Amino acid sequence: LRGNRYDAREAADQMIKFFELKHQLFGKGSLVKDITIDDLDEDDIGCLKTGWIQLAGRDRSGRQIILNLLGLRTDKCTLQNELRMRYYVLMSALESEETQIKGTVPIVYAVGDMKSKVGGNGYYEHMKIAATVNPNHMAGVHSCTDEISEHLRHYNIIAAASMKLRTRYRFHYGSQTECFYQLSTYGIPQSFLPVDPVTNKISIQCHLKWVESRFKMQRRDRPLPSVGPAPIIELISPTENDVLIMGGNKCTNTGNQRLRVIVGELSRAYE
């Protein structure tokens, strides 16, 4: 509901598409559980560690930035690996209630060395997961490129999207400095992007630390925390000298009956 801005009809339609996708990517057993890093195979994790899809902080409105660095895509990953990896990253972002409410802002960055080295293979499938299947509100989408062919490729893909999404899509054509400036006008600071403003080199160190933290948090084979021996609980039975309080209900315990007798005998002294 949050992802569809509380439109019940759209939310129900998206829920069906979401579970169909989950079944397609992870199998029937995934439908009754959350996907964790244990559900990714070695190739999926290798694709995750490339960092071509990563979380990159929040914009000035508190919306989660999802960075797509097309130049880090590799032909060693199959489309299935990429889609499973994208699903995991997006659902990790949606663990935050703030992201569920405020939405996400994907950035497709293809400037300089970050232009795709594997062409436009799988663009439509990736867009389908990000825009129409996953239960997240895309508050805006930014596409940055310095090459007209890449610009036209992105334009043709978004042309097939819904009218609602097309109105939120922003194209930024120009050099790295020009694209950074245009992004800043939409509340996206340059410091949030792992791109060197001088060399245009990408650092994925923060992303790799995030992956490592997910391993520590979700791996089934991690050692369980020590909680020490179970405490010994001593059962105590009330005696005739104990008064019990039962949330306003009248208690017939011997101690309560004796208290009522004593109160009755002494009440005359206070009249």
C-alpha positions as CSV (number, residue, x, y, z in Angstrom):
1,L,0.0,0.0,0.0
2,R,2.8,2.5,0.8
3,G,4.5,1.7,-2.5
4,N,1.3,2.5,-4.4
5,R,0.3,5.5,-2.2
6,Y,-2.5,3.6,-0.6
7,D,-4.3,2.7,-3.8
8,A,-5.8,-0.7,-2.9
9,R,-6.5,-1.8,-6.5
10,E,-3.0,-1.0,-7.7
11,A,-1.4,-2.6,-4.6
12,A,-3.4,-5.8,-5.1
13,D,-2.3,-6.0,-8.8
14,Q,1.3,-5.3,-7.9
15,M,1.2,-8.0,-5.1
16,I,0.3,-10.6,-7.7
17,K,3.2,-9.5,-10.0
18,F,5.6,-9.4,-7.1
19,F,4.9,-13.0,-6.0
20,E,5.0,-14.2,-9.6
21,L,8.5,-12.6,-9.9
22,K,9.7,-14.1,-6.6
23,H,8.6,-17.5,-7.7
24,Q,10.3,-17.1,-11.1
25,L,13.6,-15.9,-9.5
26,F,13.9,-18.1,-6.3
27,G,11.4,-20.9,-6.7
28,K,8.2,-22.1,-5.0
29,G,9.7,-22.3,-1.5
30,S,10.6,-18.6,-1.5
31,L,6.9,-17.5,-1.4
32,V,6.6,-18.1,2.3
33,K,9.8,-16.5,3.4
34,D,11.9,-13.3,3.2
35,I,14.9,-13.6,0.8
36,T,18.2,-13.4,2.6
37,I,21.8,-13.5,1.4
38,D,21.7,-17.3,2.0
39,D,19.3,-17.6,-0.9
40,L,21.8,-16.1,-3.4
41,D,24.3,-18.6,-5.0
42,E,28.0,-17.9,-5.6
43,D,27.3,-16.3,-9.0
44,D,24.6,-14.0,-7.6
45,I,27.0,-12.9,-4.8
46,G,29.7,-12.3,-7.3
47,C,27.3,-10.1,-9.2
48,L,26.4,-8.3,-6.0
49,K,30.0,-7.6,-5.2
50,T,30.6,-5.9,-8.6
51,G,28.7,-2.9,-7.1
52,W,26.9,-2.0,-10.3
53,I,23.7,-1.7,-8.2
54,Q,24.2,-0.3,-4.8
55,L,22.6,1.9,-2.1
56,A,24.1,5.4,-1.9
57,G,22.6,7.3,1.0
58,R,19.5,9.5,0.9
59,D,18.6,12.7,-1.0
60,R,17.6,16.0,0.7
61,S,14.1,14.7,1.1
62,G,15.2,11.5,2.8
63,R,14.5,9.2,-0.1
64,Q,16.8,6.2,-0.7
65,I,19.2,6.6,-3.6
66,I,19.8,3.5,-5.7
67,L,22.8,3.8,-7.9
68,N,23.1,1.9,-11.2
69,L,26.7,2.1,-12.4
70,L,26.4,0.5,-15.9
71,G,30.2,0.5,-16.5
72,L,30.6,-2.1,-13.7
73,R,28.3,-4.6,-15.4
74,T,30.2,-7.7,-16.5
75,D,29.4,-10.5,-19.0
76,K,30.4,-13.0,-16.3
77,C,27.0,-12.5,-14.7
78,T,23.9,-13.9,-16.4
79,L,20.7,-11.9,-16.6
80,Q,19.2,-14.3,-14.0
81,N,22.1,-13.5,-11.6
82,E,21.6,-9.8,-12.1
83,L,17.8,-9.9,-11.6
84,R,18.2,-12.0,-8.4
85,M,20.8,-9.5,-7.2
86,R,18.7,-6.5,-8.0
87,Y,15.7,-8.0,-6.2
88,Y,17.9,-8.6,-3.1
89,V,19.3,-5.0,-3.1
90,L,15.8,-3.4,-3.5
91,M,14.2,-5.5,-0.8
92,S,17.1,-4.8,1.5
93,A,16.4,-1.1,1.0
94,L,12.7,-1.6,1.8
95,E,13.5,-3.0,5.2
96,S,13.6,0.6,6.3
97,E,10.2,2.1,7.1
98,E,11.5,5.5,6.1
99,T,12.2,4.1,2.6
100,Q,8.7,2.5,2.4
101,I,7.1,5.8,3.2
102,K,9.3,8.3,1.3
103,G,10.3,6.0,-1.7
104,T,13.4,5.5,-3.7
105,V,15.3,7.6,-6.3
106,P,17.2,5.4,-8.8
107,I,20.2,7.0,-10.7
108,V,21.4,5.3,-13.9
109,Y,24.9,6.6,-14.3
110,A,26.6,6.0,-17.7
111,V,29.2,8.8,-18.0
112,G,32.8,8.3,-19.2
113,D,34.1,4.9,-18.3
114,M,30.7,4.1,-16.7
115,K,29.0,3.4,-20.0
116,S,27.7,-0.1,-20.3
117,K,30.2,-2.6,-21.7
118,V,27.6,-5.2,-22.3
119,G,25.2,-3.1,-24.3
120,G,21.5,-2.8,-23.4
121,N,21.0,-6.5,-22.7
122,G,18.4,-6.9,-19.9
123,Y,17.5,-3.2,-19.6
124,Y,13.8,-3.9,-20.0
125,E,13.8,-6.8,-17.4
126,H,15.7,-4.6,-14.9
127,M,13.2,-1.7,-15.4
128,K,10.3,-4.1,-15.0
129,I,11.6,-5.2,-11.6
130,A,12.5,-1.8,-10.4
131,A,9.4,0.1,-11.6
132,T,6.4,-2.2,-11.8
133,V,7.0,-5.3,-9.7
134,N,8.9,-4.4,-6.5
135,P,6.6,-2.7,-3.9
136,N,8.5,0.5,-3.8
137,H,7.5,4.1,-4.6
138,M,9.8,5.5,-7.2
139,A,9.8,9.2,-6.4
140,G,12.0,10.0,-9.3
141,V,14.4,8.4,-11.8
142,H,17.6,10.1,-13.1
143,S,19.6,9.0,-16.2
144,C,23.1,10.5,-16.7
145,T,25.1,10.0,-19.9
146,D,27.5,11.8,-22.1
147,E,26.9,9.8,-25.3
148,I,23.9,10.3,-27.5
149,S,23.5,6.6,-28.3
150,E,23.2,5.7,-24.6
151,H,20.8,8.6,-24.1
152,L,18.6,7.4,-26.9
153,R,18.7,3.8,-25.5
154,H,17.5,5.0,-22.1
155,Y,14.8,7.2,-23.8
156,N,13.4,4.2,-25.8
157,I,13.2,2.0,-22.7
158,I,11.4,4.6,-20.6
159,A,9.0,5.3,-23.5
160,A,7.6,1.9,-22.9
161,A,6.9,2.6,-19.2
162,S,3.7,3.8,-17.7
163,M,2.7,7.4,-17.9
164,K,3.1,7.8,-14.1
165,L,6.7,6.7,-14.3
166,R,7.5,8.7,-17.5
167,T,6.6,11.9,-15.7
168,R,9.1,11.2,-13.0
169,Y,12.0,10.4,-15.3
170,R,14.8,13.0,-15.8
171,F,17.4,12.8,-18.5
172,H,20.8,14.5,-17.8
173,Y,23.0,14.7,-20.9
174,G,26.6,16.1,-20.6
175,S,29.9,15.8,-18.9
176,Q,30.4,14.4,-15.4
177,T,30.5,17.9,-13.9
178,E,27.3,18.9,-15.8
179,C,25.5,15.7,-14.6
180,F,26.6,16.3,-11.0
181,Y,25.4,19.8,-11.1
182,Q,22.0,18.8,-12.5
183,L,21.6,16.1,-9.9
184,S,22.4,18.6,-7.2
185,T,19.4,20.7,-8.3
186,Y,17.2,17.7,-7.3
187,G,18.6,17.4,-3.8
188,I,21.2,14.7,-4.6
189,P,24.6,15.8,-3.2
190,Q,27.8,14.8,-5.2
191,S,29.3,13.5,-1.9
192,F,26.7,10.8,-1.8
193,L,27.9,9.3,-5.1
194,P,31.1,7.1,-5.0
195,V,32.5,8.8,-8.1
196,D,35.7,10.8,-8.0
197,P,34.9,14.3,-9.4
198,V,38.3,14.6,-11.1
199,T,39.0,11.2,-12.5
200,N,35.5,9.8,-12.7
201,K,36.8,6.6,-11.0
202,I,34.3,4.6,-9.0
203,S,35.0,3.4,-5.4
204,I,33.0,0.4,-4.2
205,Q,34.6,0.1,-0.8
206,C,31.5,1.3,1.0
207,H,29.3,-1.1,-1.0
208,L,31.6,-4.0,-0.1
209,K,31.4,-3.1,3.6
210,W,27.6,-3.1,3.2
211,V,27.7,-6.6,1.6
212,E,30.0,-7.8,4.5
213,S,27.5,-6.4,7.0
214,R,24.7,-8.3,5.3
215,F,26.7,-11.5,5.5
216,K,27.2,-11.1,9.3
217,M,23.6,-10.3,9.8
218,Q,21.9,-12.9,7.7
219,R,24.2,-16.0,7.3
220,R,22.7,-19.1,8.8
221,D,26.1,-20.5,9.7
222,R,27.0,-17.6,11.9
223,P,27.5,-18.5,15.6
224,L,24.5,-17.9,17.9
225,P,25.1,-15.4,20.6
226,S,25.8,-16.8,24.1
227,V,22.9,-16.2,26.5
228,G,24.2,-18.2,29.4
229,P,22.3,-20.8,31.4
230,A,18.6,-20.6,31.7
231,P,17.4,-18.8,34.9
232,I,16.0,-21.0,37.6
233,I,12.4,-20.0,38.3
234,E,11.1,-20.7,41.8
235,L,7.3,-21.1,42.0
236,I,5.8,-19.5,45.1
237,S,2.4,-20.5,46.5
238,P,0.5,-17.7,48.4
239,T,-0.1,-18.3,52.1
240,E,-2.8,-17.1,54.4
241,N,-0.8,-13.9,55.1
242,D,-0.5,-12.9,51.4
243,V,-2.8,-10.5,49.7
244,L,-3.2,-10.8,46.0
245,I,-4.1,-8.1,43.5
246,M,-6.0,-9.4,40.4
247,G,-6.7,-6.3,38.2
248,G,-9.8,-5.2,40.1
249,N,-11.4,-8.6,40.3
250,K,-12.4,-10.0,43.7
251,C,-9.9,-12.5,45.0
252,T,-11.0,-15.4,47.3
253,N,-7.5,-16.1,48.6
254,T,-7.3,-16.7,52.4
255,G,-5.1,-13.6,52.9
256,N,-7.6,-11.4,51.0
257,Q,-10.5,-12.7,53.0
258,R,-8.7,-12.0,56.3
259,L,-7.8,-8.4,55.1
260,R,-11.5,-7.7,54.3
261,V,-12.5,-8.8,57.9
262,I,-9.8,-6.6,59.4
263,V,-10.9,-3.6,57.4
264,G,-14.5,-4.2,58.4
265,E,-13.6,-4.4,62.1
266,L,-11.5,-1.2,62.0
267,S,-13.7,0.9,59.7
268,R,-15.9,2.1,62.7
269,A,-12.8,3.8,64.2
270,Y,-12.6,6.0,61.1
271,E,-16.3,6.9,60.8
